[in-house]
Amino acid sequence: MGGGAVVHAVLDAVPVPLMRRCRGDRHRLFADEAAVGHGGSDKEWYYGVHLLTSVTDAGAITGWLTAPVNTDVRWSAEALLRWQHDPAASPPTVAQRADVLPPSHRKGGKRRGPTGPLAPPLTVGHAADDLRVADRAFRGAEWRDHWRAQYGAAVLTRAEYAGGNREEQRQWGIWLSSFRQVTEQVNQALTTVFGLPFPHARSWWGLLTRVGAKITAHTLSLLLNLHHGLPPFTTFHPFG
């Protein structure tokens, strides 16, 4: 944990509710692009997607994609890292990862893959950092080893240090949490300032367009604050 700056990106998923609840698994405006699930700090149930972002220590979103909320976020991370490594690659599937991922505890030993589209491939950005920091939702030795071997991406979570003594775990937890703090500010900005939840999309492509517009607005806000010498997450008022 020593001296010097560590070049890294932070992977995190933030809920994008399209509606509070849905009686079925699908809504007439969407097919398999959205689903019923839960997420966020309050684990509230909603119908929608999650947004996976790759964030720099300055708060800039350098890559993103969406997935149905009931898709394991590790599949979203797999898609993002896969497309960063090879933009022409096909979307990831369970069959492609059968050689590196163990059977699940589900009935029949079948692993559940993506429940719908992981998209769009064009917004994942480029692999600029070797180190990715993430929360426990991204844990798993098989995933970690696969991402490192296949894409050269070291994805660290607190689970990596679960075998150490209590003080060592505490110190590593503090170190990793210090890297992840920026995502809390980014998620707060996207949610409260730019209105990420309930974007009133009428189609899947409309949803992707609105999410992209909000991320662009966040980026412009960072640039304006930098230009005017303000803290990165200041809400900028040009006539204030």
Sequence and secondary structure as in RCSB ss.txt:
>XXXX:A:sequence
MGGGAVVHAVLDAVPVPLMRRCRGDRHRLFADEAAVGHGGSDKEWYYGVHLLTSVTDAGAITGWLTAPVNTDVRW
SAEALLRWQHDPAASPPTVAQRADVLPPSHRKGGKRRGPTGPLAPPLTVGHAADDLRVADRAFRGAEWRDHWRAQ
YGAAVLTRAEYAGGNREEQRQWGIWLSSFRQVTEQVNQALTTVFGLPFPHARSWWGLLTRVGAKITAHTLSLLLN
LHHGLPPFTTFHPFG
>XXXX:A:secstr
  SS   EEEEEEEEEEEES  SSS  TT SSS EEEEETTTTEEEEEEEEEEEE TTS EEEEEEEETTS HHH
HHHHHHHHHH TT     HHHHTTTS   SSGGG     SS  B GGGS     SEEE  GGG  HHHHHHHHHH
H  EEE GGGGTTS HHHHHHHHHHHHHHHHHHHHHHHIIIIIS  SS   SSHHHHHHHHHHHHHHHHHHHHHH
HHTT  TT    TT 
